[in-house]
């Protein structure tokens, strides 16, 4: 028995359900894309921080080389994924080390023999996103020592 005034339209209900499902899928897609974009942007920021640290350190070494005598303490900002920076007696004398991260570089103008002493490597820990170094050059020397 049919009630008066009630019209059943299964087709309209089906179209609305499909539209809602499609909208939800689009929203989920946009959210995933947004989170992916944010993650990539943050990764890029960390890479820029690392490159900035290396450039700043090299510029400070170059500046110390131009002075006759001096000592300077510097603090550099690095991402927390870099656990420590190490100086090693190899062609690429500078390493950035972290969990799932490693990067080797060549720093010019440092006295690697004096930095290492009789050790194979000299490492400085990352403390809350900062690396503290002391750059020194003595009168008559041409290379900078890092402590």
Helices and strands as residue ranges (DSSP letters): H 10-66, E 70-77, E 84-88, E 94-98, E 101-105, H 112-116, E 121-125, E 130-137, E 145-146
